[in-house]
Structure formats: C-alpha cells, structure tokens
Amino acid sequence: MTEPADHAWLAERERGDDISHVPEARRAPYRKLEQLIAALPDPAAPADWKRRVLEAIDRPADPAPAVAAPALRTHRWAGVSAVATLAAAAVILWFVLRPPAPRDLPAQVAASLAPEGPTVTTEIRAGGVRRGSGAAHLGDTLVVTATADAPIELRLYGDDDEPIARCNDGDGCAVTYAGSRRRYVLEQVLRSHGTVRVMLFTGAAFPATFDRLDADVATAHAYGGDARQIAVTQVE
C-alpha cells in the first residue's frame, strides 16, 4: 500500500462507489498491478473471484482458517491476512486459484511500477496569452516542457529539416532538478513561416551534430539511443 488507508477506497472502487476524491498518484500503482495480472499468460480467474474477495474482506478474520491456510502456505502467501487491502487480497486469491506465476514475476512487478518515461507538452504563447499547441503566428513563442528521470535532449527543426534550437542538461534551456527528476523548459520565438517539429532524443548519449533531422536521428540510433517526434507546430 502507498497509504495505510488505501484498503478502504479500494474496496469502495470495487463496489462501484465514487472514488474521485482519491488522488491519481495513489490510484496509479494499483492500476498498473491490475494490468500486470491481466497480462499474465495463464488461464483467467474464476468468474466469481471478485465476489469471493469482497466477502473475504467483509468477513471477520479467522485466526486459524482450515482451508485457506494450507493453500496460502503452498504459494508462500501465509503472511498475508484475509483482511488485507483489496489489491493484496486479489493477488492472493489469483495465485491460490491458478497455476503458479512465472518465476520472474517480481521483476515484472518492479518493471510495471517503475517510473514512466519522459513526458513532453507544447504550447503557444502570444502576448502573455496561451493558445494551446495548434497553429502559431510569427513572433509567437513555442514553449516545450518536459519531465524525465534521466537526461534527455529536446530539439526543434524547421520546414526543411534545418536545426532551430536544442535543449539539454547543459545548454539551451532552463532545467530544474528534484532528486533524479528533471524538468526542462525550452522557449523559442517563431521567426519564419512553415512547420516546426519538436523531437525528443533519449539514450545514454546524444548526437554532437546538430545539422539535419534525418542525419541527427540516424546518429542517435548509431549511439544506441532513440529519437521521436513529439509535436508539429504550423507557423502562419
């Protein structure tokens, strides 16, 4: 559990109650765990598994269950109470009623709960008014904001794939840090008509060259990195 009281709203959610008061950050790990379980290759759980879990949660704890305890010991779940959180109870029931999961499940769980990749957003700013990420006009400012748990590089390319601006930990934009979390803000005044492409470069190293889009992408791949287009802005 991320919080001691998570079991309460998890039970409410499974009963169909409104849990909009629960912050998304607290809901996300359980949703990822559900996705992981759903993706396992073994046969599906019995149709009435959810009802049985809810009944087990509502039932007073039995200090010496006659049937469940041997099964739980078989699958090394004896230390988990029948009145634990809904997420934990669902996992227990799942493993009791189906064949053992792959031996590398802990690694799968860790991967599913690991921090997500970089997030990038764009917006157009003109005279202090933000108009979203659609068409822009000469003199407007394209603002690209990114967050990531590892170094990244943002690049802007023009209509003919020519370089316009780049942003990384050491150059070209404002970067702030919160532990391993980085926040990049690249602001570029738009001075010519046409298309502006926003590219995200990731990997252990970034191309030193900043020449043409195709060549830079090819160099990034040669370094073992990746490059992908995030957004396109049309300057009118």
C-alpha positions in Angstrom: 0.0 0.0 0.0 1.1 3.5 -0.7 -1.0 4.7 2.3 -2.4 2.9 5.3 -6.0 3.7 4.4 -5.8 2.5 0.8 -7.8 -0.6 1.6 -10.9 1.5 2.2 -11.1 3.2 -1.1 -10.0 0.1 -3.0 -13.0 -1.7 -1.6 -15.2 1.2 -2.4 -13.9 1.2 -6.0 -14.6 -2.5 -6.5 -18.2 -2.0 -5.2 -18.7 0.7 -7.8 -18.6 3.7 -5.4 -17.3 7.1 -6.4 -13.5 7.4 -5.6 -12.8 10.7 -7.4 -11.6 12.1 -4.1 -8.6 9.8 -4.2 -5.5 11.4 -5.9 -4.5 9.9 -9.2 -1.0 9.3 -7.9 -2.3 6.9 -5.2 -4.6 5.0 -7.7 -1.9 4.5 -10.4 0.2 1.8 -8.7 -2.9 -0.4 -8.2 -4.0 0.1 -11.8 -0.5 -1.0 -13.0 -0.7 -4.1 -10.8 -4.1 -5.0 -12.3 -2.7 -4.5 -15.8 0.2 -6.8 -15.0 -2.0 -9.5 -13.6 -4.4 -9.2 -16.6 -1.4 -9.7 -19.0 -0.2 -12.9 -17.4 -0.5 -15.8 -19.9 -2.2 -18.3 -17.6 -6.0 -19.0 -17.7 -8.3 -16.4 -16.5 -9.5 -16.3 -12.9 -12.9 -17.8 -12.0 -15.9 -15.6 -12.9 -16.9 -15.1 -9.2 -13.4 -14.2 -7.9 -14.3 -10.6 -7.2 -17.4 -11.6 -5.1 -15.3 -14.0 -3.1 -12.6 -11.4 -2.4 -15.2 -8.8 -1.2 -16.8 -11.4 1.0 -13.5 -12.4 2.5 -12.7 -8.7 3.3 -16.1 -8.2 5.0 -15.9 -11.4 7.0 -14.2 -11.2 10.4 -10.7 -12.6 10.4 -10.4 -16.3 11.3 -7.3 -16.8 13.4 -7.0 -20.4 12.2 -8.6 -20.9 8.8 -9.0 -24.6 8.0 -8.8 -24.5 4.2 -7.2 -21.3 3.1 -4.0 -21.6 5.2 -2.6 -24.7 3.5 -3.2 -23.2 0.1 -1.6 -20.0 1.1 1.4 -21.8 2.6 1.8 -23.7 -0.7 2.1 -20.4 -2.6 4.1 -18.6 0.2 1.3 -16.2 1.0 0.8 -17.3 4.6 1.9 -14.0 6.0 -0.9 -12.1 4.2 -4.2 -11.6 6.2 -7.5 -12.3 4.6 -8.5 -8.8 5.6 -5.6 -7.0 3.9 -6.1 -4.4 1.2 -8.3 -5.4 -1.8 -5.3 -5.3 -4.1 -3.3 -7.7 -1.9 -6.4 -10.0 -1.4 -7.0 -10.1 -5.1 -3.4 -11.1 -5.8 -3.6 -13.8 -3.1 -6.8 -15.3 -4.5 -5.4 -15.1 -8.0 -2.4 -17.2 -7.2 -4.3 -19.6 -5.0 -6.8 -20.4 -7.7 -4.5 -20.6 -10.7 -1.1 -22.2 -11.6 2.0 -20.5 -10.2 3.0 -17.4 -12.0 6.3 -17.2 -13.9 9.4 -17.2 -11.7 10.4 -13.8 -12.9 7.2 -12.2 -11.6 9.0 -9.9 -9.1 11.0 -8.4 -11.9 7.8 -7.9 -13.9 6.1 -6.2 -10.9 9.2 -3.9 -10.4 9.2 -3.0 -14.1 5.5 -2.2 -14.1 5.8 0.1 -11.1 9.0 1.8 -12.3 8.8 5.5 -13.2 7.3 6.2 -16.6 9.3 7.6 -19.5 9.7 11.3 -20.3 6.6 13.4 -20.7 6.6 16.4 -23.1 4.0 19.1 -23.7 3.9 22.1 -26.0 2.0 25.3 -26.1 2.0 28.6 -28.0 2.4 31.9 -26.1 1.5 35.2 -27.6 1.3 38.4 -25.6 1.0 36.5 -22.4 -2.0 34.5 -23.7 -1.6 30.8 -24.1 -3.4 29.3 -27.1 -2.7 25.6 -26.8 -0.5 23.6 -29.2 -2.1 24.3 -32.6 -1.2 26.9 -35.2 1.0 29.8 -34.4 2.0 33.2 -35.8 5.2 35.0 -36.4 6.5 36.4 -33.2 4.7 33.9 -31.0 6.7 31.7 -28.6 6.7 28.0 -28.7 7.1 26.6 -25.2 8.2 23.0 -24.8 8.1 21.5 -21.3 9.5 18.1 -20.5 10.0 16.0 -17.3 12.2 12.9 -17.1 14.1 10.7 -14.7 17.2 10.6 -16.9 18.9 13.1 -19.1 17.1 13.9 -22.4 17.5 16.3 -25.2 14.8 18.4 -27.0 15.4 19.7 -30.5 13.4 21.9 -32.8 13.7 21.5 -36.6 12.2 23.7 -39.3 10.3 23.3 -42.6 13.4 21.9 -44.5 14.5 19.8 -41.5 17.0 22.5 -40.6 18.0 22.9 -36.9 16.4 25.7 -34.9 17.1 25.0 -31.2 18.2 22.3 -28.8 17.8 21.8 -25.1 19.7 19.5 -22.7 21.1 19.5 -19.2 23.9 21.8 -20.1 22.7 24.1 -22.8 19.8 25.8 -24.5 17.0 26.0 -21.9 16.0 26.1 -18.2 16.5 22.9 -16.3 15.4 22.3 -12.7 16.0 19.2 -10.6 14.1 17.4 -7.8 16.2 14.4 -6.9 16.6 12.4 -10.1 13.6 14.1 -11.7 14.4 16.8 -14.3 12.2 19.5 -15.7 13.1 21.2 -19.0 11.5 24.3 -20.4 12.5 25.3 -23.9 11.2 28.7 -25.2 11.6 29.6 -28.9 10.4 32.7 -30.6 9.0 31.7 -34.0 10.6 33.9 -36.7 9.6 32.1 -40.0 6.6 30.6 -41.6 6.3 26.8 -42.0 6.5 23.8 -39.9 8.4 23.4 -36.6 9.0 19.8 -35.4 9.6 19.0 -31.8 11.9 16.0 -31.4 12.8 14.1 -28.2 16.2 12.4 -28.0 16.8 9.7 -25.3 19.6 7.3 -24.5 23.0 7.2 -22.9 24.4 9.8 -25.3 23.1 12.3 -27.7 24.5 13.3 -31.2 27.0 16.0 -31.0 25.9 17.1 -34.5 23.0 19.4 -35.0 22.7 19.5 -38.7 19.7 17.9 -40.5 16.8 16.0 -38.9 17.4 12.7 -40.8 21.1 12.7 -40.1 20.8 13.5 -36.4 18.2 10.7 -36.0 20.5 8.3 -37.7 23.4 9.3 -35.5 21.2 8.9 -32.4 20.4 5.4 -33.4 24.0 4.6 -34.1 24.8 5.7 -30.5 22.2 3.2 -29.3 19.7 5.9 -28.4 16.3 6.9 -29.8 14.7 9.9 -31.4 11.0 10.5 -31.9 8.8 13.3 -33.0 6.6 14.8 -30.2 4.7 17.5 -31.9 4.4 19.6 -35.0 3.5 23.4 -35.0 2.4 25.2 -38.1 3.5 28.9 -38.2 1.2 31.0 -40.2 
